[in-house]
C-alpha cells in the first residue's frame, strides 16, 4: 500500500528468454507479502457493512470516512479471524500487540494514515510447508527434467492486522479525464498482511507457496481469498545473486499482480530481467515495479519521493491489543484440521492415493462432503474407490474440476451403497455414471429416472436366459466343451447383455458353471 | 431574566418553580450575545433553532410539573472543536469553515440529554493550538475583563462566554492547559478531568493522547455537576476508562480538614510574576487555615515538560491533521491542476501559521532517523514526569500551584514569539502529559483587576478531592 503515486511508467524490455546457463549461475531470492481480507460482517474499526459490490459510498460512517472527531473501536471478530489464520500458519501469537499509524497521503485513504501494526505485530515466526521441485529457476525445461519433489518450509515473518483503504476510480465517468472518483466502501475493511521470509527460491515455489497459503486460509474460513474482488492481493520482493554468494542482491518489489499465474510469470520475467541487467554490467535499482499481464512484463513505477517515510508511531486512539491465553485457547478451538493433515488422514483412512487425497481436499467444503458421504456409506473405502476409479477419469475427460462434477459426493455414496448391497452391478453403475455425465444430473436423480434398475437375482428368469444363449451359440458351446474354458466369459457377457446389464454377474457365473459343468 | 451570574441550580430551580422559562433564558442570552459579543468575539456560530427547540422541550416538562433533569434549561456554550450534528464545526480553522458534521460529540449529547440548551459554538485557537486565542482563523477573542487583553487559549471563547454572562457554563478542551489557562485569565473555574474520564468521541483531535474535554463554569459546584454529566466509559472511545463515576456534587460536602496538599518548588520558579505568586501564596495560606496540611513535594522533571509536550503534541497533530486534505469536507484550493498541487495548496491556504509550524515540527519528530531521538525520547520523559507525580501523590492528596505564570497579557504581546507563547503553558502541560486531573479557580486579582488562577492537581480519577478543595476555598475566599 502506499507507493501509488505513479508519475511516469517506463517499460523495460530485455531479450527473452534468458539462457539456461545464466539461470544456473544466478540464484533468485523471493519473498511474498500477501494481503487477505477477513470475512467479518462489519469493518475493523466501525460497524459498517463489508459486503462487496454495494453502491459507492453507501457502507460508510464518520469513522471510516475519517470525519473530524471520530474514533476507531477494534472489531473482536477481526482479531479472532486474524489469530486463527496466524495459528493455521504456525505462527507464535503475541499476547500484546500494538496498532500503529502508517502515515501517507492518498485520496482514498480518508484519515491520511492507515491503522496497521508495525514493530509489535499480532503474530510472528510461522511457516508453510510446500512441495518444491529441485530446480531453482522457473524454466519449464529444467522443471520437466527434474521431477523429484521435496518438502520445503517457507518461513512466515509476521502476520498483522490492518485496515484497507478505499478505491480510486480513474475511469468510467464522463469527467474521468480530469477527475478521479473515490469509493470508500472498502475503507476500513479488515485485512491481514502475511509476510514471508525471503525463503522462496523459484517462481514455481512462489506459486506453490501461494496455493498452499490460499488453501490454508480457505480452510480456516476467515477469508474467501477471491482475487477478482481483491480479497487476496500479493506483492513480491525479488532479487538475484550469484550462486553461492551470501549477501542478498538489490531487490525490486512487484505490485499489482492479480493472479498466482501472473505472479509466477512476473517473477520469471523479473528474474530474467535482473540477470540481464547484471550480465550487461548494470546495477539493479531498488524500486517498485508494476506487472502488466497483457505484455508479460514488469514496469518501473517511479514514486515521487524515492523512498516513503511512513512515520510510523503507536496509534494513540487504541489501547494495546491483548490476546490472552484464555482467548487464544477459545480461538484455537475453532481451528479446523488443515489440508496437509487431512490429506494424510484420507490416505490412511480411505486408502486413496496421495494425488486423489490432494484432489479431494482442494477445498474444505469438498473434503467435508467427501468425508461425510464416505462415513455415511456402508463401505467408506468403496466411496473413495468410486471417486478415484469412476469419477476422476470422467471429469478429466471432460476437463472439469471436481467441484464441477455432476455427481455429488452424496451421489457417489448412494451409488456405492447400491453396489455394496448388490442392488446394482458394477457395470450398471458405470452406465448410470455415463448417463449422469450425459444429462448433467446427479446420480440419485438418474437412478430414479431410470426406474431404480436392479441387477437380476431371479434364478429361474436367469436360467431361462442362459438356456436361450446356450442354444443360440452352439459353436461356442462346442469350443467350451472341447476344453476352451475361457469361453465362460463369453457366455457371461452374452447373458449380461441379454439382461441389459441387470443380471447379477456373480449369480450368472454360478448358474453358467453349473449348467456347463 | 438577566443572565448575570446564574448557576446551574439557580437556573433549574427558577424553571422548575416557573419564575422563568428556559425559552426566556435562552432569548436573554442571545440578546446579551447580540449586545456584547461584537466586541468580545466569543462565539463563531449560534444555533438558535436547536437551542429554542430544546428550551421549549424543557418548558413543557416544567409546565407538566415533571421533575427536571440536572441541567434543565441551562444555556451552554460549546467550544468549536466538538462535533455538533447539523451545526457548523470549524475548529477555528479556515479548512473547516464550511464543515457541518453528521453526528454529535458524546459530551455534547450528554449535556443535551441532561437538559442543557446549546446556544452556539465558541471561538478558539485553530485546532486548539494556542494560548491566547489569537490563532483563530476567524477573529481573536478579547478578555471580557479588559478588551485589550487576550482571554487565554485555546478555549478562550468558552472562558469569555462564561465570564461575560453569555453562557452559564461552557465545554472546553485541554491538551496543554487550554481549559485551565483561559479560566484563570477570565476569572472562571476550569476543570480538566483525568485522561479517559470523559469520552473524546466527536472532539476534533489535536493530540489524541493529551486531549481532554472539560467544563468552564462560574462555580466549582457547577463544574462538578457538568463533570458528573459528561464523565464515564463510552463504547465508541477505546481510550475512555471503565472507572465508576462518583457523585461529584455529593463528594463536595466531605470536609477537607486533614487533607495533605503538596507545594512543588518547580512551580514557583523565576518566570513567575510577583503578583501571581503573592495571590497564589495567599490562597495556599487560606486553604491551610481551613485545616489542610502543607508539604513540600518535588517534581524534578518539570523543566523538561515544555519540550516533551511540544514533541508529542506536534507529532500526534501532524498525523491527526492529515485528513484535512481537500478531498472530502475540508477546504480545497480552487483551480488546482494536480493531486499534489491540491494537497499543497489546500493545506497551505486552509491552515494558519501556527498549525503549519506544529505540523512541520511533528512531522520532523516522527521522521525516520529522528524518531528515537525525539518522539521516543519524549515518550520516555513523559513516563518520568508521570512517575514524579505518582511519587508525590504517595505523600500528598493534591498539589497546589499557580495556573499560569502571569495574568492575561495583551493582544499581540506574544503572537510573534512562539517560544514565549509556549511558556504560558509551563504550569499546565505537566498534568496533560501525566494524564492527571487539574482545576483552575479564581484566587484574586492583579492591581489592574486582572484575574489570577490557582491550580489544584489531583491523582488519576480523583477529581473528587480537587473539586472538594476548590469548593472549600471558593466558599471561604
Interface residues (C-beta under 8 A of the other chain):
Chain A: X5 X62 X65 X66 X67 X68 X69 X70 X71 X72 X73 X74 X101 X103 X105 X107 X110 X111 X112 X113 X180 X182 X304 X309 X311 X312 X313 X316 X317 X318 X319
Chain B: X82 X83 X89 X91 X96 X99 X101 X102 X103 X105 X200 X201 X202 X203 X204 X205 X207 X208 X209 X235 X236 X237 X238 X239 X315 X316 X318 X319 X321 X322 X323 X325 X327 X328 X329 X339 X340 X343 X363 X366 X367 X368 X371 X375
